[in-house]
Amino acid sequence: MASGEHNLPEPAARAPERTLTMQDIALASGVSQSTVSRVLNDSVTTVPIAVETRERVLETAARLGYRPNPLARGLRGARTMLLGIIVREISDPFFAPAVEAVSVRARELSYSVVLGSAHSRADEAIELHAVLETRHCDAIIVLGDMRDEPRLLEDLAASKVPVVALWYGSALAGIDTVNVDNRVGVAAAIDHLTALGHRRFGFIGESPHGDVRERRAAFVERLTALGLAPDAEQIVPAHNDPAGGVEGFRRLMAHGEPPTAVITATDNLAIGALHAAHDLRLAIPAQLSLVGFDDIPLASFAAPPLTTVHNPIAEMASLGVDLAIARPAQASGRPGATQNHVLAPGFVVRATTGPAPHRGE
């Protein structure tokens, strides 16, 4: 051994921490294990449990840091206090606050959340559904439109687990839904712009998915009712991201008679449209007005701040969680048992809309 070197004893391996059990709670509180089980599971019992005993058990469980095993609870048929979420596209800026809103309401009701993202792939959503069921979730929330995978929807509707779909875009057979009134939102945007003198409109966004499809249809319907029916060149398809907004906006502006007002199917697209307007040296709103849809957190920080239709995310998420948790197991899929809620959107006027420019019309 070289000078200065010492043989140090190997550190003793730490024994794995033992999981606290109901038996431990029973020993520490001086009651039977069955009493602890009834108290912690809030079970209905024919044998009354004294208030003092109940409080002692709960205090002991809290002091020792007892945490129930949700899987074991599920196997016993009790509620697991787990809420599953399947989200269509977690990278979409809209769904981040939606997941947060669902999680906040779940925590208020003492539920934990199990989250899975399908990454825009319906086959992944099917796998997620199976995983969430094996984890014994008390209910499942679906965020976004999954209509391109009918097998998933059929499985969800037939599931013993209560399911609620949010932002699906329309009613869904066998599954409770909570949607925003897209037609009211788009009509509010158009009415705001026509009151400012706009008569030439463009729309960016086209998709088979529910919300975007409904918003596009509402755009055509409202303008037609006002005698301003748009032609096909005034409606441009775009992938739902800022790059799609850039491309769609450039196509609209390349038209021989470009619009003075543009409505996008989502704020995500509107952010890209703002970027394209800057590149084209178009002053907003002096030369062109722009309205988005959703009122994502980024909308108020855009330059200039975005006028948009407010999607009531917190209210919809709260209602969806309440519906999912209140619905008894095995009720999903029963004919006539579903509830379909449609919430009214708001409208937020910021700095991207103004009077129509004079272009000789």
Secondary structure, 3 states (H helix, E strand, C coil): CCCCCCCCCCCCCCCCCCCCCHHHHHHHHCCCHHHHHHHHCCCCCCCCCCHHHHHHHHHHHHHHCCCCCHHHHHHCCCCCCEEEEEECCCCCCCHHHHHHHHHHHHHHCCCEEEEEECCCCHHHHHHHHHHHHHCCCCEEEEECCCCCCHHHHHHHHHCCCCEEEECCCCCECCEEEEEECHHHHHHHHHHHHHHCCCCCEEEECCCCCHHHHHHHHHHHHHHHHCCCCCCHHHEECCCCCHHHHHHHHHHHHCCCCCCCEEEECCHHHHHHHHHHHHHCCCCCCCCCEEEEEECCHHHHHCCCCCEEEECCHHHHHHHHHHHHHHCCCCCCCCCCCCCEEEECCEEECCCCCCCCCCCCC
